[in-house]
């Protein structure tokens, strides 16, 4: 564990590397999905801002688009 591997969810004792691994392995790009699949953020919710930032970073890394580029008619 590196110094940069900070604790993200103190309630569950989850570190950033563990959360990133789950996000990548399960293609979790939305907070609700992350909470449902890993329970990260399901406790006191103080970690939600950090989890949202991590998810945004992972979405950008994966080239994920949450909104369609154009609408179907």
PyMOL Python script that loads the backbone (N, CA, C, O; Angstrom):
from pymol import cmd

cmd.read_pdbstr("""\
ATOM      1  N   UNK A   1       0.843  -1.171   0.000  1.00  0.00           N
ATOM      2  CA  UNK A   1       0.000   0.000   0.000  1.00  0.00           C
ATOM      3  C   UNK A   1       0.887   1.232   0.000  1.00  0.00           C
ATOM      4  O   UNK A   1       1.780   1.361   0.838  1.00  0.00           O
ATOM      5  N   UNK A   2       0.648   2.117  -0.918  1.00  0.00           N
ATOM      6  CA  UNK A   2       1.434   3.347  -1.006  1.00  0.00           C
ATOM      7  C   UNK A   2       0.786   4.439  -0.161  1.00  0.00           C
ATOM      8  O   UNK A   2      -0.368   4.323   0.252  1.00  0.00           O
ATOM      9  N   UNK A   3       1.537   5.486   0.084  1.00  0.00           N
ATOM     10  CA  UNK A   3       1.003   6.638   0.821  1.00  0.00           C
ATOM     11  C   UNK A   3      -0.171   7.255   0.068  1.00  0.00           C
ATOM     12  O   UNK A   3      -1.079   7.821   0.678  1.00  0.00           O
ATOM     13  N   UNK A   4      -0.150   7.146  -1.243  1.00  0.00           N
ATOM     14  CA  UNK A   4      -1.216   7.723  -2.068  1.00  0.00           C
ATOM     15  C   UNK A   4      -2.498   6.892  -2.006  1.00  0.00           C
ATOM     16  O   UNK A   4      -3.551   7.348  -2.452  1.00  0.00           O
ATOM     17  N   UNK A   5      -2.421   5.681  -1.461  1.00  0.00           N
ATOM     18  CA  UNK A   5      -3.592   4.808  -1.383  1.00  0.00           C
ATOM     19  C   UNK A   5      -4.412   5.186  -0.152  1.00  0.00           C
ATOM     20  O   UNK A   5      -4.408   4.489   0.863  1.00  0.00           O
ATOM     21  N   UNK A   6      -5.105   6.297  -0.273  1.00  0.00           N
ATOM     22  CA  UNK A   6      -5.810   6.855   0.875  1.00  0.00           C
ATOM     23  C   UNK A   6      -7.105   6.112   1.170  1.00  0.00           C
ATOM     24  O   UNK A   6      -7.671   5.443   0.305  1.00  0.00           O
ATOM     25  N   UNK A   7      -7.556   6.244   2.402  1.00  0.00           N
ATOM     26  CA  UNK A   7      -8.825   5.675   2.823  1.00  0.00           C
ATOM     27  C   UNK A   7      -9.944   6.502   2.191  1.00  0.00           C
ATOM     28  O   UNK A   7      -9.994   7.719   2.365  1.00  0.00           O
ATOM     29  N   UNK A   8     -10.832   5.843   1.465  1.00  0.00           N
ATOM     30  CA  UNK A   8     -11.966   6.551   0.860  1.00  0.00           C
ATOM     31  C   UNK A   8     -13.241   6.364   1.670  1.00  0.00           C
ATOM     32  O   UNK A   8     -13.979   7.324   1.892  1.00  0.00           O
ATOM     33  N   UNK A   9     -13.500   5.170   2.104  1.00  0.00           N
ATOM     34  CA  UNK A   9     -14.713   4.892   2.874  1.00  0.00           C
ATOM     35  C   UNK A   9     -14.294   4.348   4.233  1.00  0.00           C
ATOM     36  O   UNK A   9     -13.979   3.166   4.376  1.00  0.00           O
ATOM     37  N   UNK A  10     -14.294   5.230   5.226  1.00  0.00           N
ATOM     38  CA  UNK A  10     -13.859   4.835   6.568  1.00  0.00           C
ATOM     39  C   UNK A  10     -14.825   3.836   7.202  1.00  0.00           C
ATOM     40  O   UNK A  10     -14.397   2.970   7.965  1.00  0.00           O
ATOM     41  N   UNK A  11     -16.105   3.939   6.905  1.00  0.00           N
ATOM     42  CA  UNK A  11     -17.087   3.028   7.493  1.00  0.00           C
ATOM     43  C   UNK A  11     -16.781   1.570   7.145  1.00  0.00           C
ATOM     44  O   UNK A  11     -16.916   0.682   7.987  1.00  0.00           O
ATOM     45  N   UNK A  12     -16.370   1.335   5.904  1.00  0.00           N
ATOM     46  CA  UNK A  12     -16.064  -0.027   5.461  1.00  0.00           C
ATOM     47  C   UNK A  12     -14.573  -0.303   5.401  1.00  0.00           C
ATOM     48  O   UNK A  12     -14.162  -1.431   5.127  1.00  0.00           O
ATOM     49  N   UNK A  13     -13.754   0.716   5.653  1.00  0.00           N
ATOM     50  CA  UNK A  13     -12.306   0.536   5.597  1.00  0.00           C
ATOM     51  C   UNK A  13     -11.808   0.294   4.184  1.00  0.00           C
ATOM     52  O   UNK A  13     -10.881  -0.490   3.978  1.00  0.00           O
ATOM     53  N   UNK A  14     -12.414   0.961   3.205  1.00  0.00           N
ATOM     54  CA  UNK A  14     -12.031   0.763   1.805  1.00  0.00           C
ATOM     55  C   UNK A  14     -11.060   1.841   1.350  1.00  0.00           C
ATOM     56  O   UNK A  14     -11.296   3.035   1.535  1.00  0.00           O
ATOM     57  N   UNK A  15      -9.976   1.399   0.759  1.00  0.00           N
ATOM     58  CA  UNK A  15      -8.956   2.309   0.249  1.00  0.00           C
ATOM     59  C   UNK A  15      -9.232   2.616  -1.222  1.00  0.00           C
ATOM     60  O   UNK A  15      -9.983   1.910  -1.894  1.00  0.00           O
ATOM     61  N   UNK A  16      -8.604   3.686  -1.699  1.00  0.00           N
ATOM     62  CA  UNK A  16      -8.804   4.127  -3.080  1.00  0.00           C
ATOM     63  C   UNK A  16      -8.510   3.011  -4.077  1.00  0.00           C
ATOM     64  O   UNK A  16      -9.260   2.826  -5.036  1.00  0.00           O
ATOM     65  N   UNK A  17      -7.433   2.271  -3.863  1.00  0.00           N
ATOM     66  CA  UNK A  17      -7.076   1.200  -4.807  1.00  0.00           C
ATOM     67  C   UNK A  17      -8.157   0.127  -4.879  1.00  0.00           C
ATOM     68  O   UNK A  17      -8.417  -0.414  -5.954  1.00  0.00           O
ATOM     69  N   UNK A  18      -8.787  -0.185  -3.759  1.00  0.00           N
ATOM     70  CA  UNK A  18      -9.845  -1.192  -3.735  1.00  0.00           C
ATOM     71  C   UNK A  18     -11.089  -0.704  -4.479  1.00  0.00           C
ATOM     72  O   UNK A  18     -11.717  -1.456  -5.224  1.00  0.00           O
ATOM     73  N   UNK A  19     -11.427   0.552  -4.267  1.00  0.00           N
ATOM     74  CA  UNK A  19     -12.602   1.114  -4.938  1.00  0.00           C
ATOM     75  C   UNK A  19     -12.352   1.205  -6.440  1.00  0.00           C
ATOM     76  O   UNK A  19     -13.219   0.847  -7.237  1.00  0.00           O
ATOM     77  N   UNK A  20     -11.171   1.682  -6.830  1.00  0.00           N
ATOM     78  CA  UNK A  20     -10.846   1.763  -8.265  1.00  0.00           C
ATOM     79  C   UNK A  20     -10.883   0.380  -8.913  1.00  0.00           C
ATOM     80  O   UNK A  20     -11.386   0.232 -10.027  1.00  0.00           O
ATOM     81  N   UNK A  21     -10.359  -0.624  -8.227  1.00  0.00           N
ATOM     82  CA  UNK A  21     -10.368  -1.985  -8.772  1.00  0.00           C
ATOM     83  C   UNK A  21     -11.799  -2.466  -8.994  1.00  0.00           C
ATOM     84  O   UNK A  21     -12.091  -3.081 -10.020  1.00  0.00           O
ATOM     85  N   UNK A  22     -12.691  -2.194  -8.050  1.00  0.00           N
ATOM     86  CA  UNK A  22     -14.092  -2.597  -8.194  1.00  0.00           C
ATOM     87  C   UNK A  22     -14.764  -1.846  -9.332  1.00  0.00           C
ATOM     88  O   UNK A  22     -15.512  -2.434 -10.113  1.00  0.00           O
ATOM     89  N   UNK A  23     -14.500  -0.544  -9.426  1.00  0.00           N
ATOM     90  CA  UNK A  23     -15.080   0.275 -10.496  1.00  0.00           C
ATOM     91  C   UNK A  23     -14.663  -0.274 -11.852  1.00  0.00           C
ATOM     92  O   UNK A  23     -15.493  -0.417 -12.751  1.00  0.00           O
ATOM     93  N   UNK A  24     -13.391  -0.579 -12.000  1.00  0.00           N
ATOM     94  CA  UNK A  24     -12.881  -1.070 -13.288  1.00  0.00           C
ATOM     95  C   UNK A  24     -13.364  -2.476 -13.591  1.00  0.00           C
ATOM     96  O   UNK A  24     -13.736  -2.764 -14.729  1.00  0.00           O
ATOM     97  N   UNK A  25     -13.366  -3.352 -12.608  1.00  0.00           N
ATOM     98  CA  UNK A  25     -13.760  -4.746 -12.834  1.00  0.00           C
ATOM     99  C   UNK A  25     -15.244  -4.881 -13.160  1.00  0.00           C
ATOM    100  O   UNK A  25     -15.641  -5.745 -13.942  1.00  0.00           O
ATOM    101  N   UNK A  26     -16.065  -4.015 -12.550  1.00  0.00           N
ATOM    102  CA  UNK A  26     -17.514  -4.141 -12.713  1.00  0.00           C
ATOM    103  C   UNK A  26     -18.129  -3.032 -13.561  1.00  0.00           C
ATOM    104  O   UNK A  26     -19.351  -2.940 -13.678  1.00  0.00           O
ATOM    105  N   UNK A  27     -17.275  -2.186 -14.158  1.00  0.00           N
ATOM    106  CA  UNK A  27     -17.752  -1.059 -14.976  1.00  0.00           C
ATOM    107  C   UNK A  27     -18.801  -0.231 -14.239  1.00  0.00           C
ATOM    108  O   UNK A  27     -19.894   0.012 -14.748  1.00  0.00           O
ATOM    109  N   UNK A  28     -18.447   0.191 -13.041  1.00  0.00           N
ATOM    110  CA  UNK A  28     -19.335   1.005 -12.214  1.00  0.00           C
ATOM    111  C   UNK A  28     -18.989   2.467 -12.429  1.00  0.00           C
ATOM    112  O   UNK A  28     -17.910   2.908 -12.034  1.00  0.00           O
ATOM    113  N   UNK A  29     -19.883   3.226 -13.047  1.00  0.00           N
ATOM    114  CA  UNK A  29     -19.592   4.620 -13.349  1.00  0.00           C
ATOM    115  C   UNK A  29     -20.547   5.594 -12.669  1.00  0.00           C
ATOM    116  O   UNK A  29     -20.380   6.807 -12.803  1.00  0.00           O
ATOM    117  N   UNK A  30     -21.533   5.099 -11.953  1.00  0.00           N
ATOM    118  CA  UNK A  30     -22.491   5.950 -11.246  1.00  0.00           C
ATOM    119  C   UNK A  30     -22.441   5.617  -9.761  1.00  0.00           C
ATOM    120  O   UNK A  30     -22.253   4.461  -9.384  1.00  0.00           O
ATOM    121  N   UNK A  31     -22.609   6.632  -8.924  1.00  0.00           N
ATOM    122  CA  UNK A  31     -22.502   6.446  -7.477  1.00  0.00           C
ATOM    123  C   UNK A  31     -23.492   5.399  -6.971  1.00  0.00           C
ATOM    124  O   UNK A  31     -23.127   4.555  -6.153  1.00  0.00           O
ATOM    125  N   UNK A  32     -24.721   5.441  -7.439  1.00  0.00           N
ATOM    126  CA  UNK A  32     -25.732   4.478  -6.982  1.00  0.00           C
ATOM    127  C   UNK A  32     -25.307   3.045  -7.286  1.00  0.00           C
ATOM    128  O   UNK A  32     -25.525   2.149  -6.470  1.00  0.00           O
ATOM    129  N   UNK A  33     -24.704   2.819  -8.448  1.00  0.00           N
ATOM    130  CA  UNK A  33     -24.227   1.484  -8.811  1.00  0.00           C
ATOM    131  C   UNK A  33     -23.070   1.060  -7.918  1.00  0.00           C
ATOM    132  O   UNK A  33     -23.003  -0.088  -7.479  1.00  0.00           O
ATOM    133  N   UNK A  34     -22.157   1.995  -7.650  1.00  0.00           N
ATOM    134  CA  UNK A  34     -21.011   1.699  -6.786  1.00  0.00           C
ATOM    135  C   UNK A  34     -21.479   1.310  -5.390  1.00  0.00           C
ATOM    136  O   UNK A  34     -20.994   0.330  -4.823  1.00  0.00           O
ATOM    137  N   UNK A  35     -22.415   2.067  -4.835  1.00  0.00           N
ATOM    138  CA  UNK A  35     -22.941   1.776  -3.499  1.00  0.00           C
ATOM    139  C   UNK A  35     -23.641   0.417  -3.493  1.00  0.00           C
ATOM    140  O   UNK A  35     -23.433  -0.383  -2.581  1.00  0.00           O
ATOM    141  N   UNK A  36     -24.469   0.154  -4.505  1.00  0.00           N
ATOM    142  CA  UNK A  36     -25.225  -1.100  -4.571  1.00  0.00           C
ATOM    143  C   UNK A  36     -24.318  -2.319  -4.686  1.00  0.00           C
ATOM    144  O   UNK A  36     -24.579  -3.346  -4.059  1.00  0.00           O
ATOM    145  N   UNK A  37     -23.263  -2.215  -5.476  1.00  0.00           N
ATOM    146  CA  UNK A  37     -22.396  -3.371  -5.735  1.00  0.00           C
ATOM    147  C   UNK A  37     -21.306  -3.568  -4.688  1.00  0.00           C
ATOM    148  O   UNK A  37     -20.895  -4.700  -4.434  1.00  0.00           O
ATOM    149  N   UNK A  38     -20.825  -2.465  -4.068  1.00  0.00           N
ATOM    150  CA  UNK A  38     -19.681  -2.577  -3.153  1.00  0.00           C
ATOM    151  C   UNK A  38     -19.993  -2.143  -1.730  1.00  0.00           C
ATOM    152  O   UNK A  38     -19.228  -2.444  -0.813  1.00  0.00           O
ATOM    153  N   UNK A  39     -21.093  -1.446  -1.529  1.00  0.00           N
ATOM    154  CA  UNK A  39     -21.488  -0.836  -0.263  1.00  0.00           C
ATOM    155  C   UNK A  39     -20.599   0.336   0.140  1.00  0.00           C
ATOM    156  O   UNK A  39     -20.800   0.916   1.207  1.00  0.00           O
ATOM    157  N   UNK A  40     -19.621   0.695  -0.691  1.00  0.00           N
ATOM    158  CA  UNK A  40     -18.817   1.892  -0.427  1.00  0.00           C
ATOM    159  C   UNK A  40     -19.752   3.086  -0.434  1.00  0.00           C
ATOM    160  O   UNK A  40     -20.525   3.260  -1.376  1.00  0.00           O
ATOM    161  N   UNK A  41     -19.693   3.906   0.595  1.00  0.00           N
ATOM    162  CA  UNK A  41     -20.557   5.074   0.673  1.00  0.00           C
ATOM    163  C   UNK A  41     -21.929   4.802   1.246  1.00  0.00           C
ATOM    164  O   UNK A  41     -22.758   5.711   1.302  1.00  0.00           O
ATOM    165  N   UNK A  42     -22.195   3.583   1.673  1.00  0.00           N
ATOM    166  CA  UNK A  42     -23.516   3.244   2.192  1.00  0.00           C
ATOM    167  C   UNK A  42     -23.686   3.596   3.663  1.00  0.00           C
ATOM    168  O   UNK A  42     -24.800   3.567   4.185  1.00  0.00           O
ATOM    169  N   UNK A  43     -22.591   3.927   4.331  1.00  0.00           N
ATOM    170  CA  UNK A  43     -22.664   4.248   5.760  1.00  0.00           C
ATOM    171  C   UNK A  43     -23.013   5.700   5.997  1.00  0.00           C
ATOM    172  O   UNK A  43     -24.133   6.131   5.723  1.00  0.00           O
ATOM    173  N   UNK A  44     -22.059   6.451   6.503  1.00  0.00           N
ATOM    174  CA  UNK A  44     -22.299   7.849   6.894  1.00  0.00           C
ATOM    175  C   UNK A  44     -22.413   8.798   5.702  1.00  0.00           C
ATOM    176  O   UNK A  44     -22.906   9.914   5.867  1.00  0.00           O
ATOM    177  N   UNK A  45     -21.985   8.404   4.540  1.00  0.00           N
ATOM    178  CA  UNK A  45     -22.006   9.146   3.264  1.00  0.00           C
ATOM    179  C   UNK A  45     -21.015  10.303   3.201  1.00  0.00           C
ATOM    180  O   UNK A  45     -21.028  11.064   2.234  1.00  0.00           O
ATOM    181  N   UNK A  46     -20.159  10.454   4.204  1.00  0.00           N
ATOM    182  CA  UNK A  46     -19.149  11.531   4.168  1.00  0.00           C
ATOM    183  C   UNK A  46     -18.181  11.370   2.997  1.00  0.00           C
ATOM    184  O   UNK A  46     -17.577  12.347   2.556  1.00  0.00           O
ATOM    185  N   UNK A  47     -18.031  10.162   2.499  1.00  0.00           N
ATOM    186  CA  UNK A  47     -17.090   9.898   1.412  1.00  0.00           C
ATOM    187  C   UNK A  47     -17.686  10.165   0.032  1.00  0.00           C
ATOM    188  O   UNK A  47     -16.970  10.073  -0.965  1.00  0.00           O
ATOM    189  N   UNK A  48     -18.962  10.489  -0.054  1.00  0.00           N
ATOM    190  CA  UNK A  48     -19.601  10.674  -1.361  1.00  0.00           C
ATOM    191  C   UNK A  48     -18.883  11.674  -2.265  1.00  0.00           C
ATOM    192  O   UNK A  48     -18.728  11.387  -3.452  1.00  0.00           O
ATOM    193  N   UNK A  49     -18.434  12.839  -1.771  1.00  0.00           N
ATOM    194  CA  UNK A  49     -17.706  13.745  -2.667  1.00  0.00           C
ATOM    195  C   UNK A  49     -16.440  13.108  -3.251  1.00  0.00           C
ATOM    196  O   UNK A  49     -16.144  13.283  -4.433  1.00  0.00           O
ATOM    197  N   UNK A  50     -15.698  12.372  -2.422  1.00  0.00           N
ATOM    198  CA  UNK A  50     -14.487  11.706  -2.914  1.00  0.00           C
ATOM    199  C   UNK A  50     -14.830  10.572  -3.873  1.00  0.00           C
ATOM    200  O   UNK A  50     -14.135  10.373  -4.870  1.00  0.00           O
ATOM    201  N   UNK A  51     -15.889   9.830  -3.583  1.00  0.00           N
ATOM    202  CA  UNK A  51     -16.306   8.752  -4.482  1.00  0.00           C
ATOM    203  C   UNK A  51     -16.766   9.310  -5.824  1.00  0.00           C
ATOM    204  O   UNK A  51     -16.456   8.746  -6.874  1.00  0.00           O
ATOM    205  N   UNK A  52     -17.503  10.412  -5.792  1.00  0.00           N
ATOM    206  CA  UNK A  52     -17.954  11.042  -7.040  1.00  0.00           C
ATOM    207  C   UNK A  52     -16.768  11.520  -7.869  1.00  0.00           C
ATOM    208  O   UNK A  52     -16.768  11.374  -9.092  1.00  0.00           O
ATOM    209  N   UNK A  53     -15.763  12.086  -7.219  1.00  0.00           N
ATOM    210  CA  UNK A  53     -14.567  12.540  -7.935  1.00  0.00           C
ATOM    211  C   UNK A  53     -13.823  11.359  -8.537  1.00  0.00           C
ATOM    212  O   UNK A  53     -13.348  11.443  -9.669  1.00  0.00           O
ATOM    213  N   UNK A  54     -13.715  10.262  -7.799  1.00  0.00           N
ATOM    214  CA  UNK A  54     -13.060   9.057  -8.311  1.00  0.00           C
ATOM    215  C   UNK A  54     -13.831   8.517  -9.511  1.00  0.00           C
ATOM    216  O   UNK A  54     -13.228   8.142 -10.517  1.00  0.00           O
ATOM    217  N   UNK A  55     -15.154   8.476  -9.412  1.00  0.00           N
ATOM    218  CA  UNK A  55     -15.971   7.986 -10.524  1.00  0.00           C
ATOM    219  C   UNK A  55     -15.822   8.869 -11.759  1.00  0.00           C
ATOM    220  O   UNK A  55     -15.756   8.362 -12.879  1.00  0.00           O
ATOM    221  N   UNK A  56     -15.769  10.172 -11.565  1.00  0.00           N
ATOM    222  CA  UNK A  56     -15.565  11.082 -12.700  1.00  0.00           C
ATOM    223  C   UNK A  56     -14.221  10.800 -13.365  1.00  0.00           C
ATOM    224  O   UNK A  56     -14.124  10.761 -14.592  1.00  0.00           O
ATOM    225  N   UNK A  57     -13.198  10.608 -12.561  1.00  0.00           N
ATOM    226  CA  UNK A  57     -11.872  10.289 -13.087  1.00  0.00           C
ATOM    227  C   UNK A  57     -11.895   8.981 -13.872  1.00  0.00           C
ATOM    228  O   UNK A  57     -11.302   8.886 -14.947  1.00  0.00           O
ATOM    229  N   UNK A  58     -12.573   7.986 -13.340  1.00  0.00           N
ATOM    230  CA  UNK A  58     -12.655   6.686 -14.011  1.00  0.00           C
ATOM    231  C   UNK A  58     -13.496   6.766 -15.283  1.00  0.00           C
ATOM    232  O   UNK A  58     -13.181   6.103 -16.271  1.00  0.00           O
ATOM    233  N   UNK A  59     -14.575   7.578 -15.271  1.00  0.00           N
ATOM    234  CA  UNK A  59     -15.369   7.766 -16.496  1.00  0.00           C
ATOM    235  C   UNK A  59     -14.509   8.369 -17.593  1.00  0.00           C
ATOM    236  O   UNK A  59     -14.547   7.915 -18.737  1.00  0.00           O
ATOM    237  N   UNK A  60     -13.736   9.386 -17.250  1.00  0.00           N
ATOM    238  CA  UNK A  60     -12.864  10.032 -18.239  1.00  0.00           C
ATOM    239  C   UNK A  60     -11.803   9.062 -18.742  1.00  0.00           C
ATOM    240  O   UNK A  60     -11.509   9.026 -19.937  1.00  0.00           O
ATOM    241  N   UNK A  61     -11.232   8.281 -17.839  1.00  0.00           N
ATOM    242  CA  UNK A  61     -10.202   7.311 -18.213  1.00  0.00           C
ATOM    243  C   UNK A  61     -10.761   6.272 -19.191  1.00  0.00           C
ATOM    244  O   UNK A  61     -10.077   5.847 -20.122  1.00  0.00           O
ATOM    245  N   UNK A  62     -12.009   5.875 -18.961  1.00  0.00           N
ATOM    246  CA  UNK A  62     -12.628   4.835 -19.786  1.00  0.00           C
ATOM    247  C   UNK A  62     -13.312   5.385 -21.030  1.00  0.00           C
ATOM    248  O   UNK A  62     -13.764   4.614 -21.876  1.00  0.00           O
ATOM    249  N   UNK A  63     -13.394   6.709 -21.152  1.00  0.00           N
ATOM    250  CA  UNK A  63     -14.086   7.294 -22.293  1.00  0.00           C
ATOM    251  C   UNK A  63     -15.585   7.110 -22.212  1.00  0.00           C
ATOM    252  O   UNK A  63     -16.267   7.082 -23.236  1.00  0.00           O
ATOM    253  N   UNK A  64     -16.103   6.984 -21.006  1.00  0.00           N
ATOM    254  CA  UNK A  64     -17.528   6.753 -20.766  1.00  0.00           C
ATOM    255  C   UNK A  64     -18.321   8.035 -20.977  1.00  0.00           C
ATOM    256  O   UNK A  64     -17.922   9.099 -20.505  1.00  0.00           O
ATOM    257  N   UNK A  65     -19.433   7.936 -21.680  1.00  0.00           N
ATOM    258  CA  UNK A  65     -20.342   9.068 -21.871  1.00  0.00           C
ATOM    259  C   UNK A  65     -21.660   8.734 -21.192  1.00  0.00           C
ATOM    260  O   UNK A  65     -22.301   7.742 -21.539  1.00  0.00           O
ATOM    261  N   UNK A  66     -22.070   9.548 -20.228  1.00  0.00           N
ATOM    262  CA  UNK A  66     -23.337   9.292 -19.555  1.00  0.00           C
ATOM    263  C   UNK A  66     -24.518   9.826 -20.362  1.00  0.00           C
ATOM    264  O   UNK A  66     -25.649   9.370 -20.194  1.00  0.00           O
ATOM    265  N   UNK A  67     -24.256  10.776 -21.222  1.00  0.00           N
ATOM    266  CA  UNK A  67     -25.296  11.340 -22.081  1.00  0.00           C
ATOM    267  C   UNK A  67     -25.007  10.952 -23.530  1.00  0.00           C
ATOM    268  O   UNK A  67     -23.846  10.944 -23.941  1.00  0.00           O
ATOM    269  N   UNK A  68     -26.032  10.634 -24.304  1.00  0.00           N
ATOM    270  CA  UNK A  68     -25.796  10.323 -25.716  1.00  0.00           C
ATOM    271  C   UNK A  68     -25.263  11.545 -26.460  1.00  0.00           C
ATOM    272  O   UNK A  68     -25.584  12.682 -26.114  1.00  0.00           O
ATOM    273  N   UNK A  69     -24.461  11.303 -27.465  1.00  0.00           N
ATOM    274  CA  UNK A  69     -23.897  12.387 -28.262  1.00  0.00           C
ATOM    275  C   UNK A  69     -24.999  13.115 -29.023  1.00  0.00           C
ATOM    276  O   UNK A  69     -24.987  14.342 -29.124  1.00  0.00           O
ATOM    277  N   UNK A  70     -25.945  12.358 -29.553  1.00  0.00           N
ATOM    278  CA  UNK A  70     -27.083  12.969 -30.242  1.00  0.00           C
ATOM    279  C   UNK A  70     -28.337  12.197 -29.852  1.00  0.00           C
ATOM    280  O   UNK A  70     -28.256  11.040 -29.439  1.00  0.00           O
ATOM    281  N   UNK A  71     -29.462  12.820 -29.979  1.00  0.00           N
ATOM    282  CA  UNK A  71     -30.701  12.149 -29.598  1.00  0.00           C
ATOM    283  C   UNK A  71     -31.285  11.404 -30.793  1.00  0.00           C
ATOM    284  O   UNK A  71     -31.173  11.837 -31.940  1.00  0.00           O
ATOM    285  N   UNK A  72     -31.907  10.276 -30.489  1.00  0.00           N
ATOM    286  CA  UNK A  72     -32.583   9.497 -31.534  1.00  0.00           C
ATOM    287  C   UNK A  72     -33.957  10.109 -31.767  1.00  0.00           C
ATOM    288  O   UNK A  72     -34.633  10.523 -30.825  1.00  0.00           O
ATOM    289  N   UNK A  73     -34.352  10.160 -33.000  1.00  0.00           N
ATOM    290  CA  UNK A  73     -35.673  10.733 -33.324  1.00  0.00           C
ATOM    291  C   UNK A  73     -36.553   9.697 -33.941  1.00  0.00           C
ATOM    292  O   UNK A  73     -37.701   9.986 -34.282  1.00  0.00           O
TER     293      UNK A  73
END
""", "prot")
cmd.dss("prot")
cmd.show_as("cartoon", "prot")
cmd.util.cbc("prot")
cmd.orient("prot")
